[in-house]
Amino acid sequence: MNKLGRLLIVCALTAPSVAKASEASLSFYDGTLGTQHIGLTLQIPDSVQPGSRTPIEKVSYFYATHLHDIPLKIVNREGLRLTLEEDDASGVPIAILHLEFAVDRDDLAGTWESADGQRTLPIKLSSQYQLTSENGGLCGMDAAKTKHLEDRVRAFQIAFLKTDVAQLKRAFKYNLPRNSRFRPGVADSMAHDMFCRDVGVLFGSFWFDYQGNLINPPR
């Protein structure tokens, strides 16, 4: 997720449509929980913009360190304020998230509070983009295809940041230039919930097809 990804939302490009009843919109956020980089996803009815009066169907978030979706229970929604509960695998509450939409934009801010009230961490989230989810999958992909794609993109990121020239050439047919100007974008992006359109997904300044192969990479 990056500035280019945010700009692309104006193009309103999504995967091919299916029956209306199977569609929903996913609104993606990027930010921090304490000092940790996180992403958050709101699932809302299709063709509805996120905001203070939007009905929210599902919420999840993930940490950049492990890219695993953590479902959140919607406890309360009142105007700009949203209260969410994080539970462990047995359904016992771990934390409460108190979030609030900005008055003039779709950004979110608030706190993560442990269930015992001993820890409170600030949350800041910036709205990134919105895409259509079809039959529960992003851009028409099922869970297995999504995982394969994300694993490939994550492998590219690791090799890029390690300056593993041989691995990039072997696995992605990419010749890494010295002192690449794309390094900050690759470092800051997350290989999860990436912006997608008909040709593939965007990661930093790089486009990948749905098999995880680079498409006309920038030089």
C-alpha positions in Angstrom: 0.0 0.0 0.0 1.5 3.3 -1.1 0.8 6.8 -2.6 0.5 5.3 -6.1 -2.0 2.8 -4.8 -4.1 5.5 -3.2 -4.1 7.5 -6.4 -5.3 4.5 -8.5 -8.6 4.4 -6.7 -9.8 7.3 -8.8 -9.7 5.0 -11.8 -12.4 2.8 -10.2 -10.9 -0.3 -11.5 -12.1 -3.6 -10.1 -12.2 -7.3 -11.1 -15.0 -8.5 -13.4 -18.4 -8.3 -11.7 -20.6 -11.1 -10.5 -24.1 -11.3 -9.1 -24.9 -8.3 -6.9 -25.9 -10.5 -3.9 -22.4 -11.9 -3.8 -20.6 -8.6 -3.8 -19.3 -6.3 -1.0 -16.8 -3.5 -0.9 -13.6 -3.6 1.0 -12.1 -0.4 2.4 -8.4 -0.7 3.2 -6.5 1.3 5.8 -2.8 1.5 6.6 -1.2 2.8 9.8 0.2 2.0 13.2 -0.9 0.4 16.5 1.6 1.7 19.0 4.9 1.4 17.1 3.8 -1.5 15.0 2.8 -1.2 11.3 -0.7 -2.6 10.7 -3.4 -2.8 8.1 -7.2 -2.8 8.6 -10.0 -3.8 6.4 -13.7 -2.8 6.6 -16.3 -4.8 4.6 -19.2 -2.6 3.7 -22.2 -3.1 1.3 -21.2 -2.7 -2.3 -21.4 0.8 -3.9 -21.4 2.5 -0.4 -18.6 4.8 0.5 -17.0 4.4 4.0 -17.9 7.1 6.6 -19.8 7.9 9.7 -23.2 6.5 8.5 -21.9 3.5 6.6 -23.2 0.1 7.7 -20.1 -2.1 8.4 -20.5 -5.8 8.0 -17.0 -7.1 9.0 -13.7 -5.8 10.3 -10.3 -7.4 10.5 -6.7 -6.2 10.9 -3.2 -7.6 10.5 0.3 -6.8 11.6 3.0 -6.2 8.9 5.2 -8.7 10.8 3.0 -11.8 10.0 0.3 -10.6 7.6 -2.4 -12.8 9.2 -6.0 -11.4 9.3 -7.3 -11.0 12.9 -11.2 -10.7 12.9 -12.7 -8.0 15.1 -16.2 -8.2 16.6 -18.3 -5.0 16.1 -19.5 -4.1 19.6 -21.0 -0.7 18.9 -21.3 1.9 16.1 -22.5 5.4 17.0 -22.0 8.2 14.5 -18.2 8.6 13.9 -17.3 6.2 16.7 -16.6 2.5 16.3 -16.0 0.0 19.1 -14.4 -3.3 18.2 -13.5 -6.4 20.2 -10.5 -8.7 19.6 -11.0 -12.3 20.9 -8.6 -15.2 21.2 -9.3 -18.6 19.6 -11.7 -19.6 22.3 -13.7 -16.4 22.1 -12.2 -14.8 25.2 -11.7 -11.0 24.8 -8.1 -9.9 24.4 -8.6 -6.2 23.7 -11.1 -3.5 22.8 -10.4 -1.0 20.0 -12.0 2.4 20.2 -11.8 4.1 16.8 -13.3 7.3 15.4 -13.6 8.5 11.8 -12.2 11.9 11.0 -14.9 14.5 10.4 -13.7 15.5 7.0 -12.2 12.3 5.6 -12.3 8.5 6.1 -9.2 8.2 8.2 -9.5 6.5 11.6 -7.8 7.1 15.0 -8.2 5.8 18.5 -6.8 3.3 20.9 -6.2 -0.4 21.5 -6.8 -1.3 25.1 -6.0 -4.7 26.6 -9.0 -6.5 28.2 -7.5 -6.2 31.7 -7.1 -2.5 31.2 -3.4 -2.6 31.9 -2.2 -1.5 28.4 -3.4 1.2 26.1 -1.8 1.9 22.7 -2.6 4.6 20.1 -4.0 3.7 16.7 -3.7 5.9 13.6 -5.0 4.6 10.3 -5.1 6.3 6.9 -7.7 5.4 4.2 -5.9 3.8 1.2 -8.4 2.6 -1.4 -11.6 0.6 -1.9 -12.2 -2.5 -4.0 -14.9 -5.0 -4.7 -14.9 -8.4 -3.0 -16.5 -11.2 -5.0 -17.8 -14.3 -3.3 -15.5 -13.6 -0.4 -12.3 -13.3 -2.5 -10.3 -10.2 -3.4 -10.3 -9.6 -7.2 -11.9 -13.0 -7.9 -9.2 -15.0 -6.2 -9.9 -17.8 -3.7 -7.9 -18.3 -0.5 -5.3 -20.7 -2.1 -4.6 -18.4 -5.0 -4.4 -15.4 -2.7 -1.9 -17.1 -0.5 0.3 -18.2 -3.4 0.3 -14.6 -4.8 1.1 -13.1 -1.4 3.9 -15.6 -0.8 5.5 -14.8 -4.1 5.3 -11.0 -3.5 6.7 -11.5 0.0 9.6 -13.5 -1.5 10.3 -10.7 -3.9 10.3 -8.2 -1.1 12.7 -10.2 1.0 15.1 -10.8 -1.9 14.9 -7.1 -2.9 15.7 -5.8 0.6 18.5 -8.3 1.0 19.9 -7.2 -2.4 19.8 -10.9 -3.4 20.5 -10.3 -7.1 20.7 -14.0 -8.0 17.3 -14.8 -6.4 15.6 -11.9 -8.0 16.9 -12.9 -11.4 16.2 -16.6 -11.0 12.7 -16.4 -9.5 11.4 -13.1 -11.0 13.6 -12.4 -14.0 14.4 -9.1 -12.5 17.8 -7.4 -12.7 18.2 -5.3 -9.6 19.9 -1.9 -10.3 22.4 -0.5 -7.9 20.9 2.0 -5.3 17.4 1.4 -6.6 15.1 4.4 -6.1 12.2 1.9 -5.5 13.7 0.5 -2.3 11.7 2.7 0.1 8.4 1.7 -1.6 9.3 -2.0 -1.4 10.3 -1.6 2.3 7.1 0.2 3.3 4.6 -1.9 1.4 2.9 -5.0 2.7 2.3 -8.2 0.7 -1.3 -8.4 1.9 -4.6 -6.8 0.8 -2.8 -5.2 -2.2 -4.5 -3.0 -4.7 -5.7 -5.1 -7.7 -7.2 -4.6 -11.1 -7.7 -6.7 -14.2 -4.0 -7.1 -15.0 -2.8 -7.9 -11.5 -1.8 -6.4 -8.2 0.4 -3.4 -7.2 3.2 -3.7 -4.6 5.2 -0.5 -4.2 5.9 0.5 -7.8 5.8 -3.0 -9.1 2.9 -4.8 -10.8 2.5 -8.6 -10.4 0.2 -10.9 -12.4 -2.1 -13.2 -10.4 0.6 -16.0 -10.5 3.1 -13.7 -8.8 5.2 -12.9 -11.8 6.5 -9.4 -12.5 4.8 -7.4 -15.2 7.0 -4.8 -17.1 9.0 -3.9 -13.9 10.2 -0.3 -13.6 14.0 0.2 -14.0 
